[in-house]
Amino acid sequence: MCKPLHIAPLLMAATLLASCKREERTLRQPPPASETLNTIQISGLNPGANSIPTPPSSNMYQESAYAVSEGQKLYEGYNCVGCHAHGGGGIGPALMDRDWIYGSEPGNIFATIMQGRPNGMPSFRNRIPEYQAWEIAAYVRSMAGLLPKGVSPNRTDHMNVKPAESSTSEQTPIGITGLPEQHK
């Protein structure tokens, strides 16, 4: 028969070995499919291929001076000025005139930002959050004078290179056919 003094160290050693569990770490876990960035998109310009989400409220971004002001900052931050200048055009089309090929409604502008357009406009899908695209769309509409004066920004945060959006007269955008959009 074993003496109790010999059993105690054996029980202690067995308990310690059983309680030691190797730490588990998950390194470089792939992101969920919904958060994957820089995926290859064959074409998002197929009719009906990608539905355009509607904003939470039909005019939520259009009626908020804060959202339009944030859109102005994002327009600069995402370098929209690199192609569209400060709305007067450059490499990309002007955003302060009446000629809107893809439409001047918020959903049309949002679709242009998120899906891109042939011959130059890149897609920003999976690169910027949707709410920021809606804010940029609201700011773009303010450049054309399509928003109420109280909502449009009165000044920029840097040198004044163009008139304030709140002083822009309202333009009736025309589509590709040359007719005002509401008559299509």
RODO-2510 file (C-alpha; in nm, 4 decimals, decimal comma):
residues 184
     n   res          X          Y          Z
     1     m     0,0000     0,0000     0,0000
     2     c     0,1223     0,3526    -0,0857
     3     k     0,1846     0,5979     0,1787
     4     p    -0,0273     0,9247     0,1615
     5     l     0,2897     1,1355     0,1442
     6     h     0,3873     0,9790    -0,1888
     7     i     0,0387     1,0159    -0,3424
     8     a     0,0016     1,3909    -0,2742
     9     p     0,2892     1,4999    -0,5055
    10     l     0,1643     1,2652    -0,7778
    11     l    -0,1892     1,4039    -0,7562
    12     m    -0,0536     1,7598    -0,7605
    13     a     0,1587     1,6908    -1,0694
    14     a    -0,1359     1,5255    -1,2496
    15     t    -0,3624     1,8213    -1,1646
    16     l    -0,1046     2,0720    -1,2925
    17     l    -0,0541     1,8842    -1,6182
    18     a    -0,4279     1,8520    -1,6758
    19     s    -0,4890     2,2237    -1,6071
    20     c    -0,2157     2,3411    -1,8453
    21     k    -0,3775     2,4082    -2,1761
    22     r    -0,1903     2,5676    -2,4589
    23     e    -0,3112     2,9160    -2,5464
    24     e    -0,4998     2,9241    -2,8752
    25     r    -0,4470     3,2189    -3,1070
    26     t    -0,6052     3,2848    -3,4399
    27     l    -0,3611     3,4797    -3,6499
    28     r    -0,4505     3,6471    -3,9794
    29     q    -0,8111     3,5451    -3,9774
    30     p    -0,9675     3,6435    -4,3128
    31     p    -1,2344     3,9161    -4,2927
    32     p    -1,5972     3,8229    -4,3464
    33     a    -1,7044     3,8291    -4,7109
    34     s    -1,9174     4,1397    -4,6508
    35     e    -1,6096     4,3383    -4,5444
    36     t    -1,3703     4,2298    -4,8176
    37     l    -1,1995     4,5222    -4,9875
    38     n    -1,0318     4,5485    -5,3269
    39     t    -1,2259     4,2668    -5,4835
    40     i    -1,2274     4,2408    -5,8584
    41     q    -1,5523     4,3540    -6,0090
    42     i    -1,6026     4,2396    -6,3673
    43     s    -1,8647     4,5036    -6,4451
    44     g    -2,1136     4,6850    -6,2296
    45     l    -2,2593     4,8702    -6,5255
    46     n    -2,5013     4,6005    -6,6364
    47     p    -2,8647     4,7131    -6,6243
    48     g    -3,0140     4,5938    -6,2998
    49     a    -2,6926     4,4202    -6,1908
    50     n    -2,6516     4,6189    -5,8707
    51     s    -2,9437     4,7712    -5,6901
    52     i    -2,8989     5,1205    -5,5499
    53     p    -2,9806     5,1385    -5,1817
    54     t    -3,2075     5,4226    -5,0859
    55     p    -3,1042     5,6588    -4,8075
    56     p    -3,2716     5,6062    -4,4686
    57     s    -3,4959     5,9072    -4,5340
    58     s    -3,5644     6,0316    -4,8847
    59     n    -3,4223     6,3769    -4,8139
    60     m    -3,2177     6,3113    -4,5013
    61     y    -2,8866     6,4188    -4,6530
    62     q    -3,0351     6,6881    -4,8787
    63     e    -3,1981     6,8714    -4,5877
    64     s    -2,9047     6,8609    -4,3455
    65     a    -2,6522     7,1444    -4,3601
    66     y    -2,4181     6,9270    -4,1553
    67     a    -2,4369     6,6373    -4,4051
    68     v    -2,3752     6,8722    -4,6985
    69     s    -2,0806     7,0295    -4,5148
    70     e    -1,9377     6,6842    -4,4456
    71     g    -1,9892     6,6026    -4,8135
    72     q    -1,7855     6,9106    -4,9007
    73     k    -1,4973     6,7886    -4,6828
    74     l    -1,5211     6,4374    -4,8282
    75     y    -1,5264     6,5784    -5,1825
    76     e    -1,1890     6,7343    -5,1059
    77     g    -1,0625     6,4390    -4,9004
    78     y    -1,1368     6,1732    -5,1627
    79     n    -0,9779     6,3991    -5,4265
    80     c    -1,2903     6,4520    -5,6339
    81     v    -1,1366     6,7936    -5,7052
    82     g    -0,8582     6,6149    -5,8926
    83     c    -1,0971     6,5421    -6,1810
    84     h    -1,3956     6,7728    -6,1300
    85     a    -1,2006     7,0703    -5,9867
    86     h    -1,4267     7,2664    -5,7549
    87     g    -1,7309     7,1843    -5,9637
    88     g    -1,6189     7,3585    -6,2815
    89     g    -1,4805     7,0464    -6,4434
    90     g    -1,1375     6,9428    -6,5560
    91     i    -1,0609     6,5855    -6,6530
    92     g    -1,4105     6,4962    -6,5350
    93     p    -1,7316     6,6793    -6,6249
    94     a    -1,8418     7,0020    -6,4615
    95     l    -2,0859     6,9645    -6,1736
    96     m    -2,2161     7,3221    -6,1708
    97     d    -2,3887     7,3293    -6,5093
    98     r    -2,7113     7,1960    -6,6605
    99     d    -2,5576     6,8999    -6,8475
   100     w    -2,6053     6,5835    -6,6419
   101     i    -2,5616     6,2714    -6,8541
   102     y    -2,6592     6,0227    -6,5814
   103     g    -2,9141     6,2393    -6,3993
   104     s    -2,9067     6,4866    -6,1144
   105     e    -3,1256     6,3019    -5,8654
   106     p    -2,9501     6,1901    -5,5439
   107     g    -2,9807     5,8213    -5,6409
   108     n    -2,8206     5,8869    -5,9806
   109     i    -2,5250     6,0673    -5,8243
   110     f    -2,4908     5,7985    -5,5573
   111     a    -2,4880     5,5293    -5,8282
   112     t    -2,2196     5,7187    -6,0194
   113     i    -2,0006     5,7376    -5,7074
   114     m    -2,0489     5,3765    -5,6024
   115     q    -2,0599     5,2020    -5,9425
   116     g    -1,8444     5,4351    -6,1504
   117     r    -1,9099     5,5233    -6,5131
   118     p    -1,7470     5,4270    -6,8424
   119     n    -1,4545     5,6323    -6,9708
   120     g    -1,3088     5,7587    -6,6471
   121     m    -1,5226     5,7639    -6,3331
   122     p    -1,3881     5,4914    -6,1014
   123     s    -1,6095     5,2864    -5,8732
   124     f    -1,5825     5,3650    -5,5035
   125     r    -1,7841     5,0593    -5,3952
   126     n    -1,6149     4,8843    -5,0999
   127     r    -1,3827     5,1821    -5,0621
   128     i    -1,6042     5,4366    -4,8885
   129     p    -1,9064     5,3874    -4,6628
   130     e    -2,2464     5,4383    -4,8234
   131     y    -2,3426     5,7248    -4,5907
   132     q    -2,0357     5,9188    -4,7076
   133     a    -2,1355     5,8652    -5,0713
   134     w    -2,4808     6,0082    -4,9896
   135     e    -2,3141     6,3100    -4,8238
   136     i    -2,0948     6,3661    -5,1306
   137     a    -2,4022     6,3331    -5,3536
   138     a    -2,5793     6,6007    -5,1472
   139     y    -2,2792     6,8319    -5,1774
   140     v    -2,2575     6,7750    -5,5541
   141     r    -2,6248     6,8735    -5,5832
   142     s    -2,5532     7,1886    -5,3819
   143     m    -2,2838     7,2886    -5,6321
   144     a    -2,5483     7,2931    -5,9053
   145     g    -2,7853     7,4981    -5,6900
   146     l    -3,0288     7,2075    -5,6478
   147     l    -3,0546     7,2332    -5,2679
   148     p    -3,2176     7,5016    -5,0530
   149     k    -2,9908     7,7995    -4,9838
   150     g    -3,0039     7,7381    -4,6071
   151     v    -2,8546     7,3923    -4,6489
   152     s    -2,5793     7,4712    -4,9000
   153     p    -2,2366     7,5655    -4,7633
   154     n    -2,1654     7,9384    -4,7479
   155     r    -1,7881     7,9138    -4,7644
   156     t    -1,5019     7,6722    -4,7966
   157     d    -1,2413     7,6118    -4,5318
   158     h    -0,9609     7,7363    -4,7556
   159     m    -0,9035     7,9875    -5,0341
   160     n    -1,2180     8,0912    -5,2160
   161     v    -1,1821     7,9640    -5,5728
   162     k    -1,5479     7,9784    -5,6722
   163     p    -1,8698     8,1351    -5,5457
   164     a    -2,0349     7,9773    -5,2424
   165     e    -2,2914     7,7090    -5,3214
   166     s    -2,5602     7,9093    -5,1437
   167     s    -2,5188     8,1880    -5,4016
   168     t    -2,5515     7,9555    -5,7031
   169     s    -2,8703     8,0093    -5,9007
   170     e    -3,0866     7,7050    -5,9582
   171     q    -3,0143     7,5155    -6,2787
   172     t    -3,2546     7,2746    -6,4406
   173     p    -3,0294     6,9808    -6,5292
   174     i    -3,0799     6,8317    -6,8707
   175     g    -3,0173     6,4727    -6,9567
   176     i    -2,8443     6,3190    -7,2530
   177     t    -3,1450     6,3936    -7,4767
   178     g    -3,1223     6,7666    -7,4122
   179     l    -3,4594     6,7811    -7,2363
   180     p    -3,4946     6,8760    -6,8705
   181     e    -3,5000     6,5602    -6,6575
   182     q    -3,8568     6,6006    -6,5345
   183     h    -3,9832     6,5918    -6,8992
   184     k    -3,8275     6,2541    -6,9866
***
